[in-house]
Amino acid sequence: MKPTRIPTALLSSLLLVISSPALATVSSDPIAKNCIAQQLRNHQNVKNKSLEASDFNNYCTCVARVVRNLANDHQLSELNTLTNQAKPEWLKAIERNAQKQCMVDPNAKLQST
C-alpha cells in the first residue's frame, strides 16, 4: 500500500489556522472569565465592530494575574468559594486597581498605587 501524501499547501493552511491569534483560547481562569463577560457587556453597543471574548483575553488575563498578586492568602481562598455571589468590596477595589494597571501595561504583574 502506497502512503498518502498530504499536499504542502493544505498542511501549511492547517498550521496557519491552528496558530491564528484570533483563535486563541479564552482563559479558563474564573477571574479572567468574569472580566471577559463584563467587558463584552460593557462594549456590546460599540458600532461597526463585532467584539468577541478573544478580543479581551490578553487584558483580562492581565487583570486576573494582578488581582491574584494583590490579594492576600485569605482573599484568594475566599475567591475559590465565591459562586454566583456578589463581589466583596475588597475584590472590586483590587479589580479596579488591576484594570487601571492593565490598561497602561498589559504585562503588569504587581505595581502598588
C-alpha positions as CSV (number, residue, x, y, z in Angstrom):
1,M,0.0,0.0,0.0
2,K,1.3,3.4,-1.0
3,P,1.4,6.1,1.7
4,T,-0.9,9.1,1.2
5,R,0.9,12.4,0.7
6,I,-0.6,15.5,2.1
7,P,-0.2,18.5,-0.2
8,T,2.1,21.1,1.3
9,A,-0.4,23.9,0.7
10,L,-3.0,22.1,2.7
11,L,-0.7,21.3,5.6
12,S,0.5,24.9,5.6
13,S,-3.0,26.3,5.6
14,L,-4.0,24.0,8.5
15,L,-1.0,25.1,10.6
16,L,-1.9,28.8,9.9
17,V,-5.4,28.3,11.1
18,I,-4.3,26.4,14.2
19,S,-1.8,29.1,15.2
20,S,-4.1,32.1,14.4
21,P,-4.2,34.6,17.3
22,A,-7.9,35.1,16.6
23,L,-8.5,31.5,17.6
24,A,-6.5,31.8,20.8
25,T,-8.3,30.0,23.6
26,V,-10.1,32.1,26.1
27,S,-8.7,31.9,29.6
28,S,-10.1,29.2,31.9
29,D,-9.3,31.4,35.0
30,P,-12.6,32.3,36.7
31,I,-11.4,35.9,37.3
32,A,-10.4,36.3,33.7
33,K,-13.7,34.7,32.5
34,N,-15.7,37.1,34.7
35,C,-13.6,40.0,33.3
36,I,-14.3,38.9,29.7
37,A,-18.0,38.6,30.3
38,Q,-18.0,42.1,31.9
39,Q,-16.0,43.6,29.0
40,L,-18.4,42.1,26.5
41,R,-21.3,43.6,28.3
42,N,-19.6,47.0,28.5
43,H,-18.7,47.0,24.8
44,Q,-21.9,45.4,23.4
45,N,-23.1,48.7,21.8
46,V,-19.8,49.5,20.0
47,K,-20.8,50.3,16.5
48,N,-19.1,49.0,13.4
49,K,-17.1,46.4,15.3
50,S,-18.1,42.9,16.3
51,L,-16.2,42.0,19.5
52,E,-15.6,38.5,20.8
53,A,-14.3,37.1,24.0
54,S,-10.8,36.6,22.5
55,D,-10.6,40.4,21.9
56,F,-10.3,40.8,25.7
57,N,-8.3,37.7,26.5
58,N,-4.9,39.4,27.0
59,Y,-6.3,42.3,29.0
60,C,-8.4,40.0,31.3
61,T,-5.5,37.6,31.7
62,C,-3.5,40.6,33.0
63,V,-6.3,41.7,35.3
64,A,-6.6,38.2,36.7
65,R,-2.8,38.0,37.3
66,V,-2.7,41.4,39.0
67,V,-5.7,40.5,41.2
68,R,-4.1,37.3,42.3
69,N,-0.8,39.1,43.0
70,L,-2.6,41.9,45.1
71,A,-4.9,39.6,47.0
72,N,-3.7,38.1,50.3
73,D,-4.0,34.3,51.1
74,H,-7.3,34.7,52.9
75,Q,-8.8,36.7,50.0
76,L,-7.5,34.1,47.5
77,S,-9.2,31.3,49.4
78,E,-12.4,33.4,49.6
79,L,-12.3,33.7,45.8
80,N,-12.4,30.0,45.4
81,T,-15.7,29.8,47.4
82,L,-17.4,32.6,45.5
83,T,-20.0,31.2,43.2
84,N,-22.9,33.3,41.9
85,Q,-22.5,35.7,44.8
86,A,-22.0,39.5,44.8
87,K,-18.3,40.5,44.7
88,P,-16.9,41.6,48.0
89,E,-15.8,45.2,48.2
90,W,-12.1,44.2,48.6
91,L,-12.4,42.4,45.2
92,K,-14.0,45.3,43.5
93,A,-11.2,47.6,44.7
94,I,-8.4,45.2,43.7
95,E,-10.1,44.7,40.3
96,R,-10.3,48.5,39.7
97,N,-6.6,48.8,40.5
98,A,-5.8,45.8,38.2
99,Q,-7.8,47.2,35.4
100,K,-6.0,50.6,35.6
101,Q,-2.6,48.9,35.5
102,C,-3.5,46.5,32.7
103,M,-4.9,49.4,30.5
104,V,-1.5,51.0,30.7
105,D,0.6,47.8,30.7
106,P,-0.9,44.5,29.6
107,N,2.1,42.8,31.1
108,A,1.6,44.2,34.5
109,K,2.3,41.9,37.4
110,L,2.4,43.8,40.6
111,Q,2.6,47.5,41.0
112,S,1.5,49.4,44.1
113,T,-0.5,52.5,43.5
